[in-house]
Amino acid sequence: MLFIEYPKCSTCKKAKKWLESHKIEFEDRHIVEANPTKEELEKWIPRSGLDMKRFFNTSGMKYKDLGLKDKLADMTAEEKISLLASDGMLVKRPIIVGEKVVLVGFKEKEWEEALL
C-alpha cells in the first residue's frame, strides 16, 4: 500500500493512526516532496471509481487562489491531470493506493470496507 499524505494535515494524521492501529503496512510518501505524477494519476483516477474533481483539494488555498472552482468545468481531463501533477497542494489527501483500491480523503467507514 502507498499512503500519500501531507504530514501537517490533521486528516492525514488521523488516517495514518488508523492504518497503524489496524496493522496495515504502507509506504509513506509526502505529497509535496513527491507529488503524484501524470502517469500515476492516469492509473489511479479510473481505478478509484471517483469523478476527477474528487482528486482536487477544493478547500486548499492554492485551489482558491487559482480560481479553479470556476475553471475546472471548462478544462479537459488531460488539463486537469496536468494541473494535479504540477502541485501536491492541489491534490486531495490522504490517498491510499493498493493493488485493487484507490481511496481519496479519509472516511473511516469507507476505509474499513475497502481495507479490512
N, C-alpha and C positions, 0 to 999 in steps of 0.2 A: 504494500500500500504506500502511496505517496501522499503525504499530508502537506498541503501548501498553506502557509499562514503568514500573517504579519504579526510578529511577536508582541507588539503593544496593544493589539486588538483584544478586547475583553471576550468577545465571542470565540475568537481563536483559542484563547487560553482555556475557556470552558470546554471547547471541543477536544483539545489536547488532553485535558484532565480526564474527559470521558473515555477517550481511546485508551489511555493508560490504565484507568480503573477497570476496563473490560479486557485488559491484557491483549490488546490488538497491536501487533507490531507494525511500525511505519517508519518510512524515511521522511525526515523533516526538511522542508525547503522554505526559505524566506522569499516571499512573493516579490519583494523589491530587488533583492540581490540576484534572484534567478527567476525573472518573470516568465510566465508561461509563453512558449513560442507559438508562432502561427501554426506550425505543424502539430504541436500538441493540442492546441485549441480546435483545430480542424478534426481531430480524432475525438476529443472529449465532448464537444458540444452535441454531436449526434448521439453519442453513447449515453449522455446524461438524460436524453429524452426531454430536455428543457428548451424553452424558447431562448434564443441567443441573448435577449435582453436580460435574462436572469443572471448572466455572467458579468454584468456591469454592476459596479459598486455605486448604486444610484444615490446613496446617502453620503458619498465621499465628496470632499472639497474639489478635487480635480474634475469630477463629473459635472459638478455645478459650475465651476469656473469656465469649463469649455462649452457650457450651454447644451449639453448632449440630450437633455430631455426633449428639446425641440428638434434636434438634428438626426437622431437615430432612425426615425421613421423613413427618412429620405436616403439613408445610406444602404449600400449593397451589403450582402453578407461578407464579402471579401474586405470591404472597407471597415466593417465592424470588427472583424477578426484582426486586421492590421492594427487598429486602434487599441484593442485589448492587449495585443502583443507588444505594444510600444511602451506601456507603463503599468507596472504592477499595482499602482494605486487606483487604477480604473477597474480592476478585477475584483469581483465579489469574493469574499473569503469567509471562512476557510474553504478549501476544496480538498476532497479526498478522492483519490483515483486508485481503483483496484482493477483487476482483470475484467470484471463484469459490471463494475459500478463507478459512476462519477456523481458525487454529491457536492452541491454548491450551497454554502451557508450552513449553519448548524441548527438543525431541528432534531432534538433528541429522539423523538418517535420515529422519524424518517431514518435516522442513522441506525437505530435498533433494528428496524425491519430489514434494512439493507446489509448490515454488517454482522449481526448476531445469529 
